[in-house]
Amino acid sequence: MILEQLDVTPEELQARTGWVLKPEGLCKADRCVTLPDGVGRRLDVEMLAERLGMALVHDPDHGLWALGPESGGRALMSAEMPELTLPDRDGNPFSLSSLLGTKVLLLAWASW
């Protein structure tokens, strides 16, 4: 869920994630998560990220936030790729950092 501000309406959250605001909290299928008392017409996204177990990543250059996806306890906490050096077609080391500033598509394949 891409956001320009750190609050959403319950209707927007439901339309974009499937989580529904009910008296018992936020619910999706058979799972409900309690919310703090006093939740109003706009929901704090930082609180939602913590309660729903979703990553919240900020892109300060574009003024955007990304919430999600639901991770089951495993979430990327940043959008930064760690340093990675692998051999190229000729066996020479190639580092992803040499592509800094360009868009990169990383394709991974496994035989299993």
C-alpha positions in Angstrom: 0.0 0.0 0.0 1.7 3.2 -1.2 0.9 6.3 0.9 1.6 10.0 0.9 0.7 10.5 4.5 0.8 8.4 7.7 -2.9 8.1 8.3 -5.8 6.4 6.4 -9.5 6.1 6.8 -10.9 2.7 7.8 -12.6 2.5 4.4 -9.3 3.1 2.5 -7.6 0.4 4.6 -10.3 -2.1 3.9 -10.4 -1.4 0.1 -6.6 -1.6 -0.2 -5.7 -4.4 2.3 -8.9 -6.3 3.2 -8.7 -5.4 7.0 -12.1 -4.3 8.3 -12.6 -2.0 11.4 -15.0 -3.7 13.8 -15.8 -3.1 17.5 -13.3 -5.8 18.4 -10.5 -4.2 16.4 -9.2 -4.7 12.8 -10.3 -8.1 11.3 -9.5 -10.0 8.2 -11.0 -13.5 7.7 -10.8 -15.2 11.2 -8.0 -13.0 12.6 -8.7 -9.9 14.6 -6.1 -7.4 16.1 -7.0 -5.1 18.9 -6.5 -1.4 18.6 -5.8 1.2 21.2 -8.7 3.1 22.8 -9.8 6.3 21.1 -9.2 5.3 17.4 -10.9 7.9 15.3 -11.9 8.3 11.7 -8.3 8.2 10.6 -5.9 5.4 11.5 -2.3 5.9 12.4 -0.2 3.9 9.8 2.8 3.5 12.2 0.5 1.9 14.7 -1.1 -0.3 12.0 2.3 -1.5 10.9 3.2 -2.6 14.4 -0.2 -4.2 15.2 -0.6 -6.0 11.8 3.1 -7.1 11.5 3.7 -5.2 8.3 6.8 -3.4 7.3 6.6 0.4 6.9 9.3 1.8 4.5 9.8 5.5 3.8 11.1 7.0 0.5 12.1 10.5 1.6 13.2 11.6 -1.9 9.6 11.1 -3.2 7.7 11.7 0.1 6.1 8.3 0.0 5.5 5.4 2.4 4.9 1.8 1.7 3.0 -0.4 4.1 3.0 -4.2 3.9 2.7 -6.8 2.8 1.6 -9.0 5.6 4.7 -11.1 6.4 3.9 -13.7 9.0 6.8 -12.3 11.0 9.3 -11.9 8.1 9.4 -8.4 6.6 11.9 -6.2 4.8 12.5 -3.3 7.0 14.1 -1.1 4.3 14.1 -0.9 0.6 17.9 -0.9 0.4 19.7 -3.8 -1.3 22.6 -5.2 0.7 26.0 -5.3 -1.0 26.2 -8.3 -3.3 29.1 -9.4 -5.4 28.8 -12.4 -7.8 30.7 -13.6 -10.8 29.7 -12.3 -14.2 29.6 -14.5 -17.3 33.3 -14.5 -17.6 33.9 -15.3 -14.0 35.0 -11.8 -13.0 33.5 -10.3 -9.7 30.6 -8.0 -10.3 29.1 -5.8 -7.5 25.6 -4.4 -7.6 26.9 -1.2 -6.0 28.5 -0.4 -9.4 25.0 0.2 -10.7 24.2 2.8 -8.0 21.7 5.4 -9.4 20.2 3.1 -12.0 17.1 0.9 -11.8 18.0 -2.8 -11.5 15.9 -5.9 -12.0 17.3 -8.7 -10.0 16.1 -12.1 -11.3 16.8 -15.2 -9.2 16.4 -18.8 -10.3 16.7 -22.0 -8.5 16.6 -25.6 -9.8 14.8 -27.1 -6.9 
